């Protein structure tokens, strides 16, 4: 988590809740190529690719399998089609 007012950054593996992540909202999106609905995504450097659906009109990525770990606001979510990076955005 980032707190710009306090100028702090919190990094942890602990989860705030036991809920799973079923959708990730993005802001400041940028695309090299318009993605099809089915894409792979990566939100951690060298993290595993997760498959899911990107909905362009709501700027939302929905993984096929709910994520069991939290995603942090401010991290990048990069979208791929096959081996090709098509774009991404900042997690809200």
N, C-alpha and C positions, 0 to 999 in steps of 0.2 A: 504494500500500500504506500501511496505517496501522500504526504500532507505538506502542501506548498506553503501554507501559512506558518507552520512550525519548522519548515525546512527539514523534515525528517523522511526517511525511507525505512519501511519495515519489511524485513525478509524473514520468512518462516515456512516450515513444512506443516505447521499446525493448521488445522482447518477451523474456521469460525463456526461452521455448522456441519451437520452430517448430510446435508442435501447434496445431490449430484448436479452437475452442470449439464443442462439440456439445450441451451442456446447461448451464444456469445454475440453481444452487440458490438459493432465497430463504429469508429468515427475516423475522420481524416483518411478515408479510403483513397487508394490510388491503384489503377489497373493499367497494365501494359496491353492486355487483351481481355475482352469481355469474357468472364468465366461462364461456363455452362453451369447448370444447377449442381451437378455432382462434381465435387472437388476433394482434394486432400488438403489438410491444413497443418501448420506447425506453429506452436506458440512458445516453444523453448528452444534455445540454441542447441542444435543436435538432438532435440527431442523427437519422439516418435511422430510419424505422420498419422493423422486421424482422418478418416473419411467422413463425409457428411454432405450437407446441402447448403449452398450459399444462396440467400434470397436478396437480390440486389435492391429491390425497392424498400426494404426494411433494414438493410445493412446488417444482416444477421446470418451467422453460421450456426447450423444445428448439426452436431455430430450424430452419426447413426447409432452409436452406443454412448450413453451418458458418461461424462467424465467423472471419475471418482476423486479427483483432486481439484483444488481451486485454481482459477485463472485470475491473475492480478490485473487490475485496471492499469493502463499505461504500457503494458507489454504489447509487442507487435504480434499480429496473427497474419501469417503469410500463407497465401492460397496457391495451390499447384494443380495443374492438370497433367497427369503423368509426371515426367521429369521437368516440365516447363513451369517456371514461376509466372503466374498471371497477375499477381498483385497482392493486396492485403490492406490492413488498416491497424488502428490502435484500439485495443480492447477498452471498452467503456466500463 
